[in-house]
């Protein structure tokens, strides 16, 4: 993948170049778009799109990491996008899921607890993407737990 395409994809149309908390901005925008785009879609569409974005993001992140010599550049935010959408996979599209998922994902992504930190150590684009995938999986289970407690 060429450098310009990798920057465009990795930064998700340059959201990652916002000066303050680009990962949080990307997660917030991903949450808002999830709410409006997937509200009336077949529940299987989100995981299919997310897997595609994971593969595309891994290639883009790998190109940026290789060219910049940075381990996990903060401007690469497609990983936050993918992780955030993993948290919402196969769950009801509503404001409660969005808020719980957004907060849980940001906490796991920022604190890098347990397996999230281990996944970050993978090489290249895989490491950039994998920690957010794990944060998304952990957030998914937090959402399930909250729904179970509330039922």
C-alpha positions in Angstrom: 0.0 0.0 0.0 1.4 3.4 -0.8 2.2 5.9 1.9 -0.6 8.4 1.0 -3.3 5.8 0.9 -2.1 4.3 4.2 -2.2 7.7 5.9 -5.7 8.4 4.6 -7.0 5.0 5.7 -5.0 4.7 8.9 -6.1 8.2 10.1 -9.7 7.6 8.9 -9.9 10.6 6.6 -7.4 12.5 8.8 -9.5 12.2 12.0 -6.3 10.9 13.6 -4.6 14.3 12.9 -6.9 16.1 15.3 -4.6 17.8 17.9 -6.2 16.5 21.1 -7.2 12.8 21.9 -7.5 11.6 18.3 -8.3 8.1 19.5 -11.2 9.3 21.5 -12.5 11.4 18.6 -12.3 8.4 16.3 -14.2 6.2 18.8 -16.8 8.9 19.3 -17.4 9.3 15.6 -17.4 5.5 15.1 -20.1 5.3 17.8 -22.2 8.0 16.2 -21.9 6.4 12.8 -22.7 3.0 14.2 -25.8 4.3 15.7 -27.1 5.9 12.5 -25.8 3.5 9.9 -26.5 0.1 11.5 -29.8 0.9 13.2 -31.8 -0.6 10.4 -29.3 -3.1 8.9 -29.0 -6.8 9.2 -26.9 -7.5 12.4 -24.4 -9.5 10.3 -23.4 -6.5 8.3 -21.4 -4.9 11.2 -19.1 -7.8 11.8 -18.5 -8.2 8.0 -17.6 -4.6 7.6 -15.5 -4.6 10.8 -13.4 -7.6 9.6 -12.8 -5.8 6.3 -11.7 -2.7 8.1 -9.5 -4.8 10.3 -7.6 -6.2 7.3 -7.4 -2.9 5.5 -6.4 -1.2 8.8 -3.7 -3.7 9.4 -2.2 -3.1 6.0 -2.4 0.7 6.4 -1.0 0.6 9.9 1.9 -1.7 8.8 2.8 0.8 6.0 2.8 3.8 8.4 4.7 2.0 11.1 7.3 0.8 8.6 7.7 4.2 7.0 7.7 6.3 10.1 9.6 3.9 12.4 7.1 4.6 15.2 5.7 1.6 17.1 2.1 2.8 17.3 1.6 6.3 15.9 -1.2 8.1 17.7 -2.5 9.4 14.4 -3.5 5.9 13.3 -7.1 5.6 14.5 -8.6 3.0 12.3 -7.7 0.6 15.2 -10.0 2.5 17.5 -12.7 2.4 14.9 -12.5 -1.3 14.5 -12.3 -1.9 18.3 -15.3 0.3 18.9 -17.3 -1.6 16.3 -16.3 -4.9 17.7 -17.8 -3.8 21.0 -21.1 -3.2 19.3 -21.2 -6.4 17.2 -24.5 -8.3 17.4 -25.9 -6.0 20.1 -29.0 -3.8 20.1 -28.4 -0.5 18.3 -29.5 2.0 20.9 -28.2 4.8 23.0 -27.5 2.6 26.0 -25.3 0.2 24.1 -23.5 3.2 22.5 -22.8 4.9 25.8 -21.7 1.8 27.7 -19.7 0.6 24.8 -18.0 3.9 24.2 -17.0 4.3 27.9 -15.9 0.7 28.3 -13.8 0.7 25.1 -12.1 4.0 25.9 -11.2 2.8 29.4 -9.7 -0.5 28.1 -7.9 1.2 25.3 -6.4 3.9 27.4 -5.5 1.8 30.4 -4.3 -1.2 28.3 -5.2 -3.7 31.1 -4.3 -7.4 31.0 -4.4 -8.9 27.5 -4.8 -5.5 25.8 -1.2 -4.7 26.7 0.0 -8.1 25.5 -1.6 -7.7 22.1 0.0 -4.4 21.6 3.4 -6.1 21.5 2.7 -7.9 18.2 4.8 -6.6 15.4 3.9 -3.9 12.9 0.3 -3.3 11.9 -0.9 -6.3 13.7 0.2 -4.9 17.1 -1.4 -1.5 16.2 -4.7 -3.2 15.5 -4.7 -6.1 17.9 -4.7 -4.2 21.2 -7.9 -2.4 20.1 -9.5 -5.6 19.0 -8.9 -7.0 22.5 -10.2 -3.8 24.1 -13.3 -4.1 21.8 -13.9 -7.8 22.9 -13.5 -6.9 26.5 -16.0 -4.0 26.1 -18.4 -6.3 24.4 -18.5 -8.5 27.5 -18.9 -5.4 29.7 -22.0 -4.4 27.7 -23.4 -8.0 27.9 -22.8 -7.9 31.7 -24.6 -4.6 32.1 -27.6 -5.8 30.1 -27.6 -9.0 32.2 -27.6 -7.1 35.4 -30.3 -4.7 34.2 -32.6 -7.5 33.1 
